[in-house]
């Protein structure tokens, strides 16, 4: 999925959320968590020294708890 289509999907979900569509909020959360998982995997791939200390779900959990 390209950055443009990802941004386009987020924009559509935000419009749906503004229109009070019941499923839009949960879909936005799922989409955001998927994106964070991908970014976490990419970070671990780019920094192999971290991978021995952290797993993708550890990084994702820390990001979620920080908010």
C-alpha positions in Angstrom: 0.0 0.0 0.0 1.4 3.3 -1.0 1.7 6.3 1.3 -0.9 8.2 -0.8 -3.5 5.4 -0.6 -2.9 5.1 3.1 -3.5 8.8 3.6 -6.5 8.6 1.4 -7.9 5.7 3.5 -7.3 7.7 6.7 -9.0 10.7 5.2 -12.1 8.7 4.2 -12.3 7.2 7.7 -12.1 10.6 9.3 -14.9 11.9 7.1 -17.0 8.9 8.1 -16.2 9.6 11.7 -17.3 13.2 11.4 -20.5 11.9 9.8 -21.1 9.8 13.0 -20.9 6.4 11.2 -20.8 3.9 14.1 -18.0 1.6 12.7 -15.7 4.4 11.5 -14.0 4.9 14.9 -13.1 1.2 15.4 -12.0 1.0 11.8 -9.7 4.0 12.3 -8.2 2.4 15.4 -7.6 -0.9 13.6 -6.0 0.9 10.7 -3.8 3.0 13.0 -2.7 -0.1 15.0 -1.8 -1.9 11.7 0.2 1.1 10.6 2.1 1.2 13.9 2.8 -2.5 13.6 4.3 -2.0 10.2 6.4 0.9 11.4 7.6 -1.1 14.4 8.7 -4.0 12.1 10.5 -1.6 9.9 12.3 0.0 12.8 13.4 -3.4 14.1 14.6 -4.4 10.6 16.6 -1.2 10.3 18.2 -1.6 13.7 19.0 -5.3 14.2 20.6 -4.7 17.6 17.3 -3.6 19.0 15.6 -6.7 17.7 17.4 -8.9 20.2 16.0 -6.7 23.1 12.5 -5.9 21.8 9.8 -7.5 19.8 7.3 -5.7 17.5 4.4 -6.1 20.0 6.6 -4.6 22.8 7.2 -1.5 20.8 3.6 -1.3 19.8 2.5 -1.6 23.4 4.8 1.1 24.5 3.5 3.5 21.8 -0.1 2.8 22.7 0.5 3.3 26.5 2.4 6.5 25.8 -0.7 8.2 24.4 
